[in-house]
Amino acid sequence: MPLEDLKYLVWLKEQTCYTCMVCDSINSDDGIEWHHVKHDSTDIKNHKKLIPLCGHEHHRNGIEISAHGTPVLFRERFSMRSQYALADAIYKEYKEQNTLDE
């Protein structure tokens, strides 16, 4: 994994200001997990294209709507464009903060 990707992943894990894209909260049971935005499950993961989701409910196992549990419904409600826009905004914030730190 490229060093820049690793630094970004570490930065994401340290963040406490991001809320779930679905419910706009932080699920106190399992917190925020970072979901790779991809068109298809066979796509290579781009570590710069990540969105925050509640771990169990909206990322992995939710039955009403979740990125992995109900992927078709998730993409109908949250277009790829909106997912990429959020991922890009978060990565931009990372770049801006880290440019200031250098």
N, C-alpha and C positions, 0 to 999 in steps of 0.2 A: 504494500500500500504506500502510495506517495506520502512523504512527510507532511505536505500541506493538508492532505485529507485527514491524516491522523491528528494534526493540530486542531482542525475544525471539529472533529468528533469529540475531542477532549473539551473544547470550548462549549459545544452543545450540552454535554453532560453537566457542565458547571452552571448552566443557565437556569434561573428559577422564574423568569418573567414570562415565559411562553405558556399559552393555554392551548387546550385541544382545539383543533380546527373545527370539529363537529359541535361540541357543546360549550366552547369558550370557557372552560373551567379546568381545574387540575383535580382529577379524581384522587381523593386522599387515600384510597385503598391501594392503588398501584402506580400513581403518578403518571408523568408524561413519558412516552416512548417516542423515538424518532423513526418515522416511516419513510422508506425510500420511495420516491415517486417514480413509477415506471409504467409504460404503456402495457407491458405484458410480463408475465412471471418469468419468462426466459430472458428478458433484457438484463444486461449487466448493471449492477447497482452503481449509481453515481452518488458518491458520498456528499456531493455539494447540493443534491436535490432531496432534501429531507423536510418533512413537515411534522409538527407535534400532534400527537393523538393520545388520548387516555389509553393506557396499556391494554387492559383486558377488554374494556367495553367498546372502544372505537378503533383499536389497532388490530388486535388478534382474534378475539372470539365473540364479539357482540353479535347478537342475532337480529337486532333491529337495523343497525347500520355499522359496519366496520370495514376497514380496508382489506383485511384478509378473510373475515367471516362472510361478508356479503359484498364482494368486490364490484359486481355489476351495479348494484344499487348505490354503492359508495361513489362510483364514477359518474352515475347519473346525477347524483345530488351535488357532487364536487367535481366539476369538470377538470380535465387535465390542465387546462389553461389556468384555472384558479389554484390548483395544487402547485404548479410550476411557479406561478406568481408569488405565492407565499414562500416557497422554498428559496426563490431568488432574493426576496426581500430579507430573509433571515441571513442568507449568505452575504449579502451586501452589508448588513449590519456588522457581521463578523469582520469583514474586510476593513470597514471603516474604523472599528475599534482597534484592530490590530495594526493598522497603519499609524494610528495615533500613539500606540505603545512603542513603536520602533524608534 
